[in-house]
């Protein structure tokens, strides 16, 4: 064998990519919150809470914030098969992986050298998401899993 091989997660449709046009974010003053005043000269007022399609929002942030974001927290659909008001949580597995990959690649470009990504997920997709994150960010950049079990889930499990 010539060349270096790498571990890679493959799925149907992996090579399909959405075509993303440049976007502009508009502030809705009714949803914005800023502290009344700066406490110190180092205070920053550049945090963003964005409502809307997260892939388009990430793409809109990319030009201005590439390599500058210290922390990203995402709470993707757990892909449990449930129906929610705001999104479908029962996507075909390969579609879910494609949606996650597209977002993770933009997040990687947004993160600063010392930035971190935090993801909440359950066991339905956690292991596939870990391999996908290894592919996008590099396996050596993984720090740890934090396991949390809330009381409601514990009570349901006892039934």
Phi and psi in radians as a Rosetta constraint file:
Dihedral C 1 N 2 CA 2 C 2 CIRCULARHARMONIC -1.848 0.35
Dihedral N 2 CA 2 C 2 N 3 CIRCULARHARMONIC 2.606 0.35
Dihedral C 2 N 3 CA 3 C 3 CIRCULARHARMONIC 1.486 0.35
Dihedral N 3 CA 3 C 3 N 4 CIRCULARHARMONIC 2.798 0.35
Dihedral C 3 N 4 CA 4 C 4 CIRCULARHARMONIC -1.597 0.35
Dihedral N 4 CA 4 C 4 N 5 CIRCULARHARMONIC 2.258 0.35
Dihedral C 4 N 5 CA 5 C 5 CIRCULARHARMONIC -1.641 0.35
Dihedral N 5 CA 5 C 5 N 6 CIRCULARHARMONIC 2.691 0.35
Dihedral C 5 N 6 CA 6 C 6 CIRCULARHARMONIC -2.341 0.35
Dihedral N 6 CA 6 C 6 N 7 CIRCULARHARMONIC 2.688 0.35
Dihedral C 6 N 7 CA 7 C 7 CIRCULARHARMONIC -1.235 0.35
Dihedral N 7 CA 7 C 7 N 8 CIRCULARHARMONIC 2.318 0.35
Dihedral C 7 N 8 CA 8 C 8 CIRCULARHARMONIC -2.526 0.35
Dihedral N 8 CA 8 C 8 N 9 CIRCULARHARMONIC 2.455 0.35
Dihedral C 8 N 9 CA 9 C 9 CIRCULARHARMONIC -1.596 0.35
Dihedral N 9 CA 9 C 9 N 10 CIRCULARHARMONIC 2.212 0.35
Dihedral C 9 N 10 CA 10 C 10 CIRCULARHARMONIC -2.051 0.35
Dihedral N 10 CA 10 C 10 N 11 CIRCULARHARMONIC 2.570 0.35
Dihedral C 10 N 11 CA 11 C 11 CIRCULARHARMONIC -2.673 0.35
Dihedral N 11 CA 11 C 11 N 12 CIRCULARHARMONIC 2.820 0.35
Dihedral C 11 N 12 CA 12 C 12 CIRCULARHARMONIC -1.091 0.35
Dihedral N 12 CA 12 C 12 N 13 CIRCULARHARMONIC 2.226 0.35
Dihedral C 12 N 13 CA 13 C 13 CIRCULARHARMONIC 1.505 0.35
Dihedral N 13 CA 13 C 13 N 14 CIRCULARHARMONIC 0.161 0.35
Dihedral C 13 N 14 CA 14 C 14 CIRCULARHARMONIC -1.022 0.35
Dihedral N 14 CA 14 C 14 N 15 CIRCULARHARMONIC -0.595 0.35
Dihedral C 14 N 15 CA 15 C 15 CIRCULARHARMONIC -1.391 0.35
Dihedral N 15 CA 15 C 15 N 16 CIRCULARHARMONIC -0.139 0.35
Dihedral C 15 N 16 CA 16 C 16 CIRCULARHARMONIC -1.404 0.35
Dihedral N 16 CA 16 C 16 N 17 CIRCULARHARMONIC 2.270 0.35
Dihedral C 16 N 17 CA 17 C 17 CIRCULARHARMONIC -2.221 0.35
Dihedral N 17 CA 17 C 17 N 18 CIRCULARHARMONIC 2.444 0.35
Dihedral C 17 N 18 CA 18 C 18 CIRCULARHARMONIC -1.261 0.35
Dihedral N 18 CA 18 C 18 N 19 CIRCULARHARMONIC 2.556 0.35
Dihedral C 18 N 19 CA 19 C 19 CIRCULARHARMONIC -1.549 0.35
Dihedral N 19 CA 19 C 19 N 20 CIRCULARHARMONIC 2.035 0.35
Dihedral C 19 N 20 CA 20 C 20 CIRCULARHARMONIC -1.862 0.35
Dihedral N 20 CA 20 C 20 N 21 CIRCULARHARMONIC 2.158 0.35
Dihedral C 20 N 21 CA 21 C 21 CIRCULARHARMONIC -1.541 0.35
Dihedral N 21 CA 21 C 21 N 22 CIRCULARHARMONIC 2.682 0.35
Dihedral C 21 N 22 CA 22 C 22 CIRCULARHARMONIC -1.000 0.35
Dihedral N 22 CA 22 C 22 N 23 CIRCULARHARMONIC 2.495 0.35
Dihedral C 22 N 23 CA 23 C 23 CIRCULARHARMONIC -2.198 0.35
Dihedral N 23 CA 23 C 23 N 24 CIRCULARHARMONIC 2.751 0.35
Dihedral C 23 N 24 CA 24 C 24 CIRCULARHARMONIC -2.109 0.35
Dihedral N 24 CA 24 C 24 N 25 CIRCULARHARMONIC 2.327 0.35
Dihedral C 24 N 25 CA 25 C 25 CIRCULARHARMONIC -1.588 0.35
Dihedral N 25 CA 25 C 25 N 26 CIRCULARHARMONIC 2.320 0.35
Dihedral C 25 N 26 CA 26 C 26 CIRCULARHARMONIC -1.980 0.35
Dihedral N 26 CA 26 C 26 N 27 CIRCULARHARMONIC 2.344 0.35
Dihedral C 26 N 27 CA 27 C 27 CIRCULARHARMONIC -1.427 0.35
Dihedral N 27 CA 27 C 27 N 28 CIRCULARHARMONIC 2.338 0.35
Dihedral C 27 N 28 CA 28 C 28 CIRCULARHARMONIC -1.786 0.35
Dihedral N 28 CA 28 C 28 N 29 CIRCULARHARMONIC 1.847 0.35
Dihedral C 28 N 29 CA 29 C 29 CIRCULARHARMONIC -1.012 0.35
Dihedral N 29 CA 29 C 29 N 30 CIRCULARHARMONIC -0.482 0.35
Dihedral C 29 N 30 CA 30 C 30 CIRCULARHARMONIC -1.252 0.35
Dihedral N 30 CA 30 C 30 N 31 CIRCULARHARMONIC -0.340 0.35
Dihedral C 30 N 31 CA 31 C 31 CIRCULARHARMONIC -1.821 0.35
Dihedral N 31 CA 31 C 31 N 32 CIRCULARHARMONIC -0.122 0.35
Dihedral C 31 N 32 CA 32 C 32 CIRCULARHARMONIC -1.470 0.35
Dihedral N 32 CA 32 C 32 N 33 CIRCULARHARMONIC 2.586 0.35
Dihedral C 32 N 33 CA 33 C 33 CIRCULARHARMONIC -2.419 0.35
Dihedral N 33 CA 33 C 33 N 34 CIRCULARHARMONIC 2.244 0.35
Dihedral C 33 N 34 CA 34 C 34 CIRCULARHARMONIC -2.309 0.35
Dihedral N 34 CA 34 C 34 N 35 CIRCULARHARMONIC 2.530 0.35
Dihedral C 34 N 35 CA 35 C 35 CIRCULARHARMONIC -1.057 0.35
Dihedral N 35 CA 35 C 35 N 36 CIRCULARHARMONIC 2.663 0.35
Dihedral C 35 N 36 CA 36 C 36 CIRCULARHARMONIC -1.137 0.35
Dihedral N 36 CA 36 C 36 N 37 CIRCULARHARMONIC -0.594 0.35
Dihedral C 36 N 37 CA 37 C 37 CIRCULARHARMONIC -2.702 0.35
Dihedral N 37 CA 37 C 37 N 38 CIRCULARHARMONIC 2.826 0.35
Dihedral C 37 N 38 CA 38 C 38 CIRCULARHARMONIC -1.382 0.35
Dihedral N 38 CA 38 C 38 N 39 CIRCULARHARMONIC 2.388 0.35
Dihedral C 38 N 39 CA 39 C 39 CIRCULARHARMONIC -1.458 0.35
Dihedral N 39 CA 39 C 39 N 40 CIRCULARHARMONIC -0.656 0.35
Dihedral C 39 N 40 CA 40 C 40 CIRCULARHARMONIC -2.388 0.35
Dihedral N 40 CA 40 C 40 N 41 CIRCULARHARMONIC 2.939 0.35
Dihedral C 40 N 41 CA 41 C 41 CIRCULARHARMONIC -1.156 0.35
Dihedral N 41 CA 41 C 41 N 42 CIRCULARHARMONIC -0.335 0.35
Dihedral C 41 N 42 CA 42 C 42 CIRCULARHARMONIC -1.538 0.35
Dihedral N 42 CA 42 C 42 N 43 CIRCULARHARMONIC -0.051 0.35
Dihedral C 42 N 43 CA 43 C 43 CIRCULARHARMONIC -1.112 0.35
Dihedral N 43 CA 43 C 43 N 44 CIRCULARHARMONIC 2.459 0.35
Dihedral C 43 N 44 CA 44 C 44 CIRCULARHARMONIC -2.008 0.35
Dihedral N 44 CA 44 C 44 N 45 CIRCULARHARMONIC 2.416 0.35
Dihedral C 44 N 45 CA 45 C 45 CIRCULARHARMONIC -1.989 0.35
Dihedral N 45 CA 45 C 45 N 46 CIRCULARHARMONIC 0.481 0.35
Dihedral C 45 N 46 CA 46 C 46 CIRCULARHARMONIC -1.869 0.35
Dihedral N 46 CA 46 C 46 N 47 CIRCULARHARMONIC 0.397 0.35
Dihedral C 46 N 47 CA 47 C 47 CIRCULARHARMONIC -1.269 0.35
Dihedral N 47 CA 47 C 47 N 48 CIRCULARHARMONIC 2.658 0.35
Dihedral C 47 N 48 CA 48 C 48 CIRCULARHARMONIC -2.315 0.35
Dihedral N 48 CA 48 C 48 N 49 CIRCULARHARMONIC 2.342 0.35
Dihedral C 48 N 49 CA 49 C 49 CIRCULARHARMONIC -2.082 0.35
Dihedral N 49 CA 49 C 49 N 50 CIRCULARHARMONIC 2.000 0.35
Dihedral C 49 N 50 CA 50 C 50 CIRCULARHARMONIC -1.963 0.35
Dihedral N 50 CA 50 C 50 N 51 CIRCULARHARMONIC 2.266 0.35
Dihedral C 50 N 51 CA 51 C 51 CIRCULARHARMONIC -1.784 0.35
Dihedral N 51 CA 51 C 51 N 52 CIRCULARHARMONIC 2.295 0.35
Dihedral C 51 N 52 CA 52 C 52 CIRCULARHARMONIC 2.378 0.35
Dihedral N 52 CA 52 C 52 N 53 CIRCULARHARMONIC -2.957 0.35
Dihedral C 52 N 53 CA 53 C 53 CIRCULARHARMONIC -1.114 0.35
Dihedral N 53 CA 53 C 53 N 54 CIRCULARHARMONIC 2.109 0.35
Dihedral C 53 N 54 CA 54 C 54 CIRCULARHARMONIC -1.227 0.35
Dihedral N 54 CA 54 C 54 N 55 CIRCULARHARMONIC -0.527 0.35
Dihedral C 54 N 55 CA 55 C 55 CIRCULARHARMONIC -1.146 0.35
Dihedral N 55 CA 55 C 55 N 56 CIRCULARHARMONIC -0.760 0.35
Dihedral C 55 N 56 CA 56 C 56 CIRCULARHARMONIC -1.178 0.35
Dihedral N 56 CA 56 C 56 N 57 CIRCULARHARMONIC -0.648 0.35
Dihedral C 56 N 57 CA 57 C 57 CIRCULARHARMONIC -1.135 0.35
Dihedral N 57 CA 57 C 57 N 58 CIRCULARHARMONIC -0.786 0.35
Dihedral C 57 N 58 CA 58 C 58 CIRCULARHARMONIC -1.051 0.35
Dihedral N 58 CA 58 C 58 N 59 CIRCULARHARMONIC -0.748 0.35
Dihedral C 58 N 59 CA 59 C 59 CIRCULARHARMONIC -1.091 0.35
Dihedral N 59 CA 59 C 59 N 60 CIRCULARHARMONIC -0.681 0.35
Dihedral C 59 N 60 CA 60 C 60 CIRCULARHARMONIC -1.160 0.35
Dihedral N 60 CA 60 C 60 N 61 CIRCULARHARMONIC -0.568 0.35
Dihedral C 60 N 61 CA 61 C 61 CIRCULARHARMONIC -1.353 0.35
Dihedral N 61 CA 61 C 61 N 62 CIRCULARHARMONIC -0.399 0.35
Dihedral C 61 N 62 CA 62 C 62 CIRCULARHARMONIC -0.999 0.35
Dihedral N 62 CA 62 C 62 N 63 CIRCULARHARMONIC -0.799 0.35
Dihedral C 62 N 63 CA 63 C 63 CIRCULARHARMONIC -1.113 0.35
Dihedral N 63 CA 63 C 63 N 64 CIRCULARHARMONIC -0.776 0.35
Dihedral C 63 N 64 CA 64 C 64 CIRCULARHARMONIC -1.450 0.35
Dihedral N 64 CA 64 C 64 N 65 CIRCULARHARMONIC -0.448 0.35
Dihedral C 64 N 65 CA 65 C 65 CIRCULARHARMONIC -2.100 0.35
Dihedral N 65 CA 65 C 65 N 66 CIRCULARHARMONIC 0.156 0.35
Dihedral C 65 N 66 CA 66 C 66 CIRCULARHARMONIC -0.952 0.35
Dihedral N 66 CA 66 C 66 N 67 CIRCULARHARMONIC 2.190 0.35
Dihedral C 66 N 67 CA 67 C 67 CIRCULARHARMONIC 1.308 0.35
Dihedral N 67 CA 67 C 67 N 68 CIRCULARHARMONIC 0.177 0.35
Dihedral C 67 N 68 CA 68 C 68 CIRCULARHARMONIC -2.081 0.35
Dihedral N 68 CA 68 C 68 N 69 CIRCULARHARMONIC -0.107 0.35
Dihedral C 68 N 69 CA 69 C 69 CIRCULARHARMONIC -1.518 0.35
Dihedral N 69 CA 69 C 69 N 70 CIRCULARHARMONIC 2.221 0.35
Dihedral C 69 N 70 CA 70 C 70 CIRCULARHARMONIC -1.467 0.35
Dihedral N 70 CA 70 C 70 N 71 CIRCULARHARMONIC -0.577 0.35
Dihedral C 70 N 71 CA 71 C 71 CIRCULARHARMONIC -2.609 0.35
Dihedral N 71 CA 71 C 71 N 72 CIRCULARHARMONIC 2.319 0.35
Dihedral C 71 N 72 CA 72 C 72 CIRCULARHARMONIC -2.175 0.35
Dihedral N 72 CA 72 C 72 N 73 CIRCULARHARMONIC 2.292 0.35
Dihedral C 72 N 73 CA 73 C 73 CIRCULARHARMONIC -2.069 0.35
Dihedral N 73 CA 73 C 73 N 74 CIRCULARHARMONIC 2.185 0.35
Dihedral C 73 N 74 CA 74 C 74 CIRCULARHARMONIC -2.194 0.35
Dihedral N 74 CA 74 C 74 N 75 CIRCULARHARMONIC 2.563 0.35
Dihedral C 74 N 75 CA 75 C 75 CIRCULARHARMONIC -2.245 0.35
Dihedral N 75 CA 75 C 75 N 76 CIRCULARHARMONIC 1.316 0.35
Dihedral C 75 N 76 CA 76 C 76 CIRCULARHARMONIC -1.240 0.35
Dihedral N 76 CA 76 C 76 N 77 CIRCULARHARMONIC 2.883 0.35
Dihedral C 76 N 77 CA 77 C 77 CIRCULARHARMONIC -0.999 0.35
Dihedral N 77 CA 77 C 77 N 78 CIRCULARHARMONIC 2.387 0.35
Dihedral C 77 N 78 CA 78 C 78 CIRCULARHARMONIC -1.372 0.35
Dihedral N 78 CA 78 C 78 N 79 CIRCULARHARMONIC -0.137 0.35
Dihedral C 78 N 79 CA 79 C 79 CIRCULARHARMONIC 1.048 0.35
Dihedral N 79 CA 79 C 79 N 80 CIRCULARHARMONIC 0.848 0.35
Dihedral C 79 N 80 CA 80 C 80 CIRCULARHARMONIC -1.576 0.35
Dihedral N 80 CA 80 C 80 N 81 CIRCULARHARMONIC -0.179 0.35
Dihedral C 80 N 81 CA 81 C 81 CIRCULARHARMONIC 1.655 0.35
Dihedral N 81 CA 81 C 81 N 82 CIRCULARHARMONIC 0.024 0.35
Dihedral C 81 N 82 CA 82 C 82 CIRCULARHARMONIC -1.420 0.35
Dihedral N 82 CA 82 C 82 N 83 CIRCULARHARMONIC 2.741 0.35
Dihedral C 82 N 83 CA 83 C 83 CIRCULARHARMONIC -1.884 0.35
Dihedral N 83 CA 83 C 83 N 84 CIRCULARHARMONIC 2.218 0.35
Dihedral C 83 N 84 CA 84 C 84 CIRCULARHARMONIC -2.079 0.35
Dihedral N 84 CA 84 C 84 N 85 CIRCULARHARMONIC 2.838 0.35
Dihedral C 84 N 85 CA 85 C 85 CIRCULARHARMONIC -1.082 0.35
Dihedral N 85 CA 85 C 85 N 86 CIRCULARHARMONIC -0.743 0.35
Dihedral C 85 N 86 CA 86 C 86 CIRCULARHARMONIC -1.641 0.35
Dihedral N 86 CA 86 C 86 N 87 CIRCULARHARMONIC -0.266 0.35
Dihedral C 86 N 87 CA 87 C 87 CIRCULARHARMONIC -2.845 0.35
Dihedral N 87 CA 87 C 87 N 88 CIRCULARHARMONIC 2.841 0.35
Dihedral C 87 N 88 CA 88 C 88 CIRCULARHARMONIC -1.576 0.35
Dihedral N 88 CA 88 C 88 N 89 CIRCULARHARMONIC 2.095 0.35
Dihedral C 88 N 89 CA 89 C 89 CIRCULARHARMONIC -1.758 0.35
Dihedral N 89 CA 89 C 89 N 90 CIRCULARHARMONIC 0.399 0.35
Dihedral C 89 N 90 CA 90 C 90 CIRCULARHARMONIC -2.321 0.35
Dihedral N 90 CA 90 C 90 N 91 CIRCULARHARMONIC 0.863 0.35
Dihedral C 90 N 91 CA 91 C 91 CIRCULARHARMONIC -1.328 0.35
Dihedral N 91 CA 91 C 91 N 92 CIRCULARHARMONIC 2.653 0.35
Dihedral C 91 N 92 CA 92 C 92 CIRCULARHARMONIC -1.038 0.35
Dihedral N 92 CA 92 C 92 N 93 CIRCULARHARMONIC 2.426 0.35
Dihedral C 92 N 93 CA 93 C 93 CIRCULARHARMONIC -0.914 0.35
Dihedral N 93 CA 93 C 93 N 94 CIRCULARHARMONIC -0.766 0.35
Dihedral C 93 N 94 CA 94 C 94 CIRCULARHARMONIC -1.173 0.35
Dihedral N 94 CA 94 C 94 N 95 CIRCULARHARMONIC -0.591 0.35
Dihedral C 94 N 95 CA 95 C 95 CIRCULARHARMONIC -1.169 0.35
Dihedral N 95 CA 95 C 95 N 96 CIRCULARHARMONIC -0.759 0.35
Dihedral C 95 N 96 CA 96 C 96 CIRCULARHARMONIC -1.027 0.35
Dihedral N 96 CA 96 C 96 N 97 CIRCULARHARMONIC -0.794 0.35
Dihedral C 96 N 97 CA 97 C 97 CIRCULARHARMONIC -1.077 0.35
Dihedral N 97 CA 97 C 97 N 98 CIRCULARHARMONIC -0.728 0.35
Dihedral C 97 N 98 CA 98 C 98 CIRCULARHARMONIC -1.106 0.35
Dihedral N 98 CA 98 C 98 N 99 CIRCULARHARMONIC -0.752 0.35
Dihedral C 98 N 99 CA 99 C 99 CIRCULARHARMONIC -1.081 0.35
Dihedral N 99 CA 99 C 99 N 100 CIRCULARHARMONIC -0.746 0.35
Dihedral C 99 N 100 CA 100 C 100 CIRCULARHARMONIC -1.176 0.35
Dihedral N 100 CA 100 C 100 N 101 CIRCULARHARMONIC -0.775 0.35
Dihedral C 100 N 101 CA 101 C 101 CIRCULARHARMONIC -1.011 0.35
Dihedral N 101 CA 101 C 101 N 102 CIRCULARHARMONIC -0.788 0.35
Dihedral C 101 N 102 CA 102 C 102 CIRCULARHARMONIC -1.061 0.35
Dihedral N 102 CA 102 C 102 N 103 CIRCULARHARMONIC -0.701 0.35
Dihedral C 102 N 103 CA 103 C 103 CIRCULARHARMONIC -1.252 0.35
Dihedral N 103 CA 103 C 103 N 104 CIRCULARHARMONIC -0.746 0.35
Dihedral C 103 N 104 CA 104 C 104 CIRCULARHARMONIC -1.094 0.35
Dihedral N 104 CA 104 C 104 N 105 CIRCULARHARMONIC -0.640 0.35
Dihedral C 104 N 105 CA 105 C 105 CIRCULARHARMONIC -1.148 0.35
Dihedral N 105 CA 105 C 105 N 106 CIRCULARHARMONIC -0.668 0.35
Dihedral C 105 N 106 CA 106 C 106 CIRCULARHARMONIC -1.235 0.35
Dihedral N 106 CA 106 C 106 N 107 CIRCULARHARMONIC -0.717 0.35
Dihedral C 106 N 107 CA 107 C 107 CIRCULARHARMONIC -1.031 0.35
Dihedral N 107 CA 107 C 107 N 108 CIRCULARHARMONIC -0.711 0.35
Dihedral C 107 N 108 CA 108 C 108 CIRCULARHARMONIC -1.015 0.35
Dihedral N 108 CA 108 C 108 N 109 CIRCULARHARMONIC -0.745 0.35
Dihedral C 108 N 109 CA 109 C 109 CIRCULARHARMONIC -1.220 0.35
Dihedral N 109 CA 109 C 109 N 110 CIRCULARHARMONIC -0.492 0.35
Dihedral C 109 N 110 CA 110 C 110 CIRCULARHARMONIC -1.324 0.35
Dihedral N 110 CA 110 C 110 N 111 CIRCULARHARMONIC -0.598 0.35
Dihedral C 110 N 111 CA 111 C 111 CIRCULARHARMONIC -1.176 0.35
Dihedral N 111 CA 111 C 111 N 112 CIRCULARHARMONIC 2.452 0.35
Dihedral C 111 N 112 CA 112 C 112 CIRCULARHARMONIC -1.306 0.35
Dihedral N 112 CA 112 C 112 N 113 CIRCULARHARMONIC 2.966 0.35
Dihedral C 112 N 113 CA 113 C 113 CIRCULARHARMONIC -0.984 0.35
Dihedral N 113 CA 113 C 113 N 114 CIRCULARHARMONIC -0.629 0.35
Dihedral C 113 N 114 CA 114 C 114 CIRCULARHARMONIC -1.811 0.35
Dihedral N 114 CA 114 C 114 N 115 CIRCULARHARMONIC 0.307 0.35
Dihedral C 114 N 115 CA 115 C 115 CIRCULARHARMONIC -1.352 0.35
Dihedral N 115 CA 115 C 115 N 116 CIRCULARHARMONIC 2.842 0.35
Dihedral C 115 N 116 CA 116 C 116 CIRCULARHARMONIC -2.366 0.35
Dihedral N 116 CA 116 C 116 N 117 CIRCULARHARMONIC 2.652 0.35
Dihedral C 116 N 117 CA 117 C 117 CIRCULARHARMONIC -2.035 0.35
Dihedral N 117 CA 117 C 117 N 118 CIRCULARHARMONIC 2.270 0.35
Dihedral C 117 N 118 CA 118 C 118 CIRCULARHARMONIC -2.067 0.35
Dihedral N 118 CA 118 C 118 N 119 CIRCULARHARMONIC 2.289 0.35
Dihedral C 118 N 119 CA 119 C 119 CIRCULARHARMONIC -2.278 0.35
Dihedral N 119 CA 119 C 119 N 120 CIRCULARHARMONIC 2.270 0.35
Dihedral C 119 N 120 CA 120 C 120 CIRCULARHARMONIC -1.699 0.35
Dihedral N 120 CA 120 C 120 N 121 CIRCULARHARMONIC 2.346 0.35
Dihedral C 120 N 121 CA 121 C 121 CIRCULARHARMONIC -2.791 0.35
Dihedral N 121 CA 121 C 121 N 122 CIRCULARHARMONIC 2.757 0.35
Dihedral C 121 N 122 CA 122 C 122 CIRCULARHARMONIC -1.909 0.35
Dihedral N 122 CA 122 C 122 N 123 CIRCULARHARMONIC -3.007 0.35
Dihedral C 122 N 123 CA 123 C 123 CIRCULARHARMONIC -1.214 0.35
Dihedral N 123 CA 123 C 123 N 124 CIRCULARHARMONIC -0.228 0.35
Dihedral C 123 N 124 CA 124 C 124 CIRCULARHARMONIC -1.058 0.35
Dihedral N 124 CA 124 C 124 N 125 CIRCULARHARMONIC -0.674 0.35
Dihedral C 124 N 125 CA 125 C 125 CIRCULARHARMONIC -2.265 0.35
Dihedral N 125 CA 125 C 125 N 126 CIRCULARHARMONIC 0.011 0.35
Dihedral C 125 N 126 CA 126 C 126 CIRCULARHARMONIC -0.983 0.35
Dihedral N 126 CA 126 C 126 N 127 CIRCULARHARMONIC -0.751 0.35
Dihedral C 126 N 127 CA 127 C 127 CIRCULARHARMONIC -1.282 0.35
Dihedral N 127 CA 127 C 127 N 128 CIRCULARHARMONIC -0.647 0.35
Dihedral C 127 N 128 CA 128 C 128 CIRCULARHARMONIC -1.185 0.35
Dihedral N 128 CA 128 C 128 N 129 CIRCULARHARMONIC -0.686 0.35
Dihedral C 128 N 129 CA 129 C 129 CIRCULARHARMONIC -1.110 0.35
Dihedral N 129 CA 129 C 129 N 130 CIRCULARHARMONIC -0.651 0.35
Dihedral C 129 N 130 CA 130 C 130 CIRCULARHARMONIC -1.081 0.35
Dihedral N 130 CA 130 C 130 N 131 CIRCULARHARMONIC -0.811 0.35
Dihedral C 130 N 131 CA 131 C 131 CIRCULARHARMONIC -1.129 0.35
Dihedral N 131 CA 131 C 131 N 132 CIRCULARHARMONIC -0.692 0.35
Dihedral C 131 N 132 CA 132 C 132 CIRCULARHARMONIC -1.106 0.35
Dihedral N 132 CA 132 C 132 N 133 CIRCULARHARMONIC -0.754 0.35
Dihedral C 132 N 133 CA 133 C 133 CIRCULARHARMONIC -1.115 0.35
Dihedral N 133 CA 133 C 133 N 134 CIRCULARHARMONIC -0.667 0.35
Dihedral C 133 N 134 CA 134 C 134 CIRCULARHARMONIC -1.054 0.35
Dihedral N 134 CA 134 C 134 N 135 CIRCULARHARMONIC -0.699 0.35
Dihedral C 134 N 135 CA 135 C 135 CIRCULARHARMONIC -1.169 0.35
Dihedral N 135 CA 135 C 135 N 136 CIRCULARHARMONIC -0.735 0.35
Dihedral C 135 N 136 CA 136 C 136 CIRCULARHARMONIC -1.365 0.35
Dihedral N 136 CA 136 C 136 N 137 CIRCULARHARMONIC -0.813 0.35
Dihedral C 136 N 137 CA 137 C 137 CIRCULARHARMONIC -1.725 0.35
Dihedral N 137 CA 137 C 137 N 138 CIRCULARHARMONIC -0.277 0.35
Dihedral C 137 N 138 CA 138 C 138 CIRCULARHARMONIC 1.648 0.35
Dihedral N 138 CA 138 C 138 N 139 CIRCULARHARMONIC 2.310 0.35
Dihedral C 138 N 139 CA 139 C 139 CIRCULARHARMONIC -1.045 0.35
Dihedral N 139 CA 139 C 139 N 140 CIRCULARHARMONIC -0.567 0.35
Dihedral C 139 N 140 CA 140 C 140 CIRCULARHARMONIC -1.218 0.35
Dihedral N 140 CA 140 C 140 N 141 CIRCULARHARMONIC -0.227 0.35
Dihedral C 140 N 141 CA 141 C 141 CIRCULARHARMONIC -1.551 0.35
Dihedral N 141 CA 141 C 141 N 142 CIRCULARHARMONIC -0.064 0.35
Dihedral C 141 N 142 CA 142 C 142 CIRCULARHARMONIC -1.295 0.35
Dihedral N 142 CA 142 C 142 N 143 CIRCULARHARMONIC 2.350 0.35
Dihedral C 142 N 143 CA 143 C 143 CIRCULARHARMONIC -1.799 0.35
Dihedral N 143 CA 143 C 143 N 144 CIRCULARHARMONIC -1.054 0.35
Dihedral C 143 N 144 CA 144 C 144 CIRCULARHARMONIC -2.928 0.35
Dihedral N 144 CA 144 C 144 N 145 CIRCULARHARMONIC 2.794 0.35
Dihedral C 144 N 145 CA 145 C 145 CIRCULARHARMONIC -1.710 0.35
Dihedral N 145 CA 145 C 145 N 146 CIRCULARHARMONIC 2.507 0.35
Dihedral C 145 N 146 CA 146 C 146 CIRCULARHARMONIC -2.069 0.35
Dihedral N 146 CA 146 C 146 N 147 CIRCULARHARMONIC 2.065 0.35
Dihedral C 146 N 147 CA 147 C 147 CIRCULARHARMONIC -1.710 0.35
Dihedral N 147 CA 147 C 147 N 148 CIRCULARHARMONIC 2.313 0.35
Dihedral C 147 N 148 CA 148 C 148 CIRCULARHARMONIC -2.362 0.35
Dihedral N 148 CA 148 C 148 N 149 CIRCULARHARMONIC 2.294 0.35
Dihedral C 148 N 149 CA 149 C 149 CIRCULARHARMONIC -2.162 0.35
Dihedral N 149 CA 149 C 149 N 150 CIRCULARHARMONIC 2.090 0.35
Dihedral C 149 N 150 CA 150 C 150 CIRCULARHARMONIC -1.509 0.35
Dihedral N 150 CA 150 C 150 N 151 CIRCULARHARMONIC 2.884 0.35
Dihedral C 150 N 151 CA 151 C 151 CIRCULARHARMONIC -1.098 0.35
Dihedral N 151 CA 151 C 151 N 152 CIRCULARHARMONIC -0.641 0.35
Dihedral C 151 N 152 CA 152 C 152 CIRCULARHARMONIC -1.081 0.35
Dihedral N 152 CA 152 C 152 N 153 CIRCULARHARMONIC -0.817 0.35
Dihedral C 152 N 153 CA 153 C 153 CIRCULARHARMONIC -1.113 0.35
Dihedral N 153 CA 153 C 153 N 154 CIRCULARHARMONIC -0.656 0.35
Dihedral C 153 N 154 CA 154 C 154 CIRCULARHARMONIC -1.112 0.35
Dihedral N 154 CA 154 C 154 N 155 CIRCULARHARMONIC -0.717 0.35
Dihedral C 154 N 155 CA 155 C 155 CIRCULARHARMONIC -1.171 0.35
Dihedral N 155 CA 155 C 155 N 156 CIRCULARHARMONIC -0.703 0.35
Dihedral C 155 N 156 CA 156 C 156 CIRCULARHARMONIC -1.120 0.35
Dihedral N 156 CA 156 C 156 N 157 CIRCULARHARMONIC -0.710 0.35
Dihedral C 156 N 157 CA 157 C 157 CIRCULARHARMONIC -1.119 0.35
Dihedral N 157 CA 157 C 157 N 158 CIRCULARHARMONIC -0.501 0.35
Dihedral C 157 N 158 CA 158 C 158 CIRCULARHARMONIC -1.354 0.35
Dihedral N 158 CA 158 C 158 N 159 CIRCULARHARMONIC -0.333 0.35
